[in-house]
Amino acid sequence: MTKIAITVSSLLLAGAVLAGCNTVRGVGADVERGGSAIQDAANDASN
């Protein structure tokens, strides 16, 4: 019984970690787009 509980818990944890990777990747893309927008605005203001 304990081995089954450990196996199920490990699989659930692995699924949560993999789902988190996609979330972090999405946040990174959003931050990159935000940085590009700020850089573009700064370049426009300096010209």
Buried (B, 14 or more C-beta within 10 A) or exposed (E): EEEEEEEEEEEEEEEEEEEEEEEEEEEEEEEEEEEEEEEEEEEEEEE
